[in-house]
Amino acid sequence: MVSPGLLLLLLLLAGTRWLWGRWKLRSLRLPPLAPGFLHFLQPNLPIYLFDLTQKLGPVYRIRIGLQGEPICSLYLDLSLGDYSLTWKAHKKLSRSALMLGVRDSMEPLVEELAQEFCERMRAQAGAPVAIQKEFSLLTCSVICYLTFGDKVKDDTLVHTVHSCVQDLLQAWSHWSVQILEIIPFLRFLPNPGLWKLKRFQENRDDIVREQLKLHKDSQVSGQWKDMIDYMLQGVEQQREGTDAGQLHEGHVHMSVVDLFIGGTETTATTLSWTVAFLLHHPEIQKRLQEELDLKLGPNGPNSQLLYKNRMQLPLLMATIAEVLRLRPVVPLALPHRTTRASSISGYDIPKDTIIIPNIQGANLDKTVWELPSKFCPDRFLEPGKDLRTLSFGCGARVCLGEPLARLELFVVLARLLQAFTLLPPPDGTLPSLKPQNFTGVNLLIRPFQVRLQPRNLVPQDQGQNP
């Protein structure tokens, strides 16, 4: 137990730090300050912060509890690591592994796993399905195969990794961990929730370390089959070059962690939101199926479907864009830190200020979007309309896996709507379009079920390839 004297000392130190910070800022023209310091306890935080713009303007300050660094921030972490030359080299290596190391195998793999997914769903045809879990396993499989390659001998490793990711996300979103972001000195008190999170992190690290060992034992110089092979060899080549020692195996380890934490549940949740919106708007679903049948023909999974030709399916692309606009999975962008004193809208922004862009707020801005809360994919079918939004973040910390996520959304939704009509469960209950209370990082959908009714496609021998 922490003694009362130590607790009082921690409070005094926190108060002294706050007063010193206020003294240093006395001569600056700062954005308006929102009253209070318990903002992050709001159940719908992104919308609450967006509503503050009506009172304070588009740029304002908030106190995040008693301040403090994120408790899980690691210098090797791409998401939360400090911006530096090493961090930039780390991100470049990870992006190269994704865009060069597995680029040629990415689309065929997603296509194959999407078709296998549809076959599994066909076995449950007509029965209510908890689609979120199925999407989560699918996206975890994609990351596993791209990262571990042929080391994934069966589904055992996929399920092990999937369970680990779910445990981590649930532990991270628990109030006993989230409160430490608001009152950081509480981390010095006994906290079973934090202990559980650390146990899950250790389990995660054991899985990654085992895979790194397997790859090091089997790798062949100049050849790679997956992202770990590519990154390990990239670190070795850098060690032999002019930047010796800048990156090491620990950076590869954390790249793998970021890929699983950032690339599994986010894409699965977006797929789930899309299904939920289409259940509420069967007329859009019907138009999507007509577009798929017209462009890809009646032969189902054997018809050609290439991502480079995605604009031949404009309504599908518009639907994906609209879901990403309305329900960005990470509604508050990852924290940015100013590297030098700057200004925004005439306000002074001191060096080392934490900046948190409100992505969901930007996507609901009435000055940009007509009827911003309405689900209307057709808004993206207007000539010259940009399909991109801020939903994958912005700046140096834009989502590393955006190209993979967009590929998965396109292929999985196309194959799913080719094969099935999405229907509510027998009692007719439609999924809630209201997100769960915002905790952690992701904007989660409430659990729901869907029936997947196989479509009456023309048999392959009677059809005609497009």
Sequence and secondary structure as in RCSB ss.txt:
>XXXX:A:sequence
MVSPGLLLLLLLLAGTRWLWGRWKLRSLRLPPLAPGFLHFLQPNLPIYLFDLTQKLGPVYRIRIGLQGEPICSLY
LDLSLGDYSLTWKAHKKLSRSALMLGVRDSMEPLVEELAQEFCERMRAQAGAPVAIQKEFSLLTCSVICYLTFGD
KVKDDTLVHTVHSCVQDLLQAWSHWSVQILEIIPFLRFLPNPGLWKLKRFQENRDDIVREQLKLHKDSQVSGQWK
DMIDYMLQGVEQQREGTDAGQLHEGHVHMSVVDLFIGGTETTATTLSWTVAFLLHHPEIQKRLQEELDLKLGPNG
PNSQLLYKNRMQLPLLMATIAEVLRLRPVVPLALPHRTTRASSISGYDIPKDTIIIPNIQGANLDKTVWELPSKF
CPDRFLEPGKDLRTLSFGCGARVCLGEPLARLELFVVLARLLQAFTLLPPPDGTLPSLKPQNFTGVNLLIRPFQV
RLQPRNLVPQDQGQNP
>XXXX:A:secstr
   HHHHHHHHHHHHHHHHHHHHHTTTS    B S SBGGG TTHHHHHHHHHHHH SS B  BTT    TT  T
T TTTS  SHHHHHHHHHHHHIIIIISHHHHHHHHHHHHHHHHHHHHTTTTSEE HHHHHHHHHHHHHHHHHHGG
G  SHHHHHHHHHHHHHHHHHHHSHHHHHHHHSGGGGGS  HHHHHHHHHHHHHHHHHHHHHHHHHHH  TT  S
SHHHHHHHHHHHHHHSTTTTSS HHHHHHHHHHHHHHHSHHHHHHHHHHHHHHHH HHHHHHHHHHHHHHH SSG
GGS   GGGGGGSHHHHHHHHHHHHH  SS B   EE SS EEETTEEE TT EE  BHHHHHT TTTSSSTTS 
 GGGGGSTT     STT  GGGS TTHHHHHHHHHHHHHHHHHHEEEE  TT      S     SS        E
EEEE     GGGS   
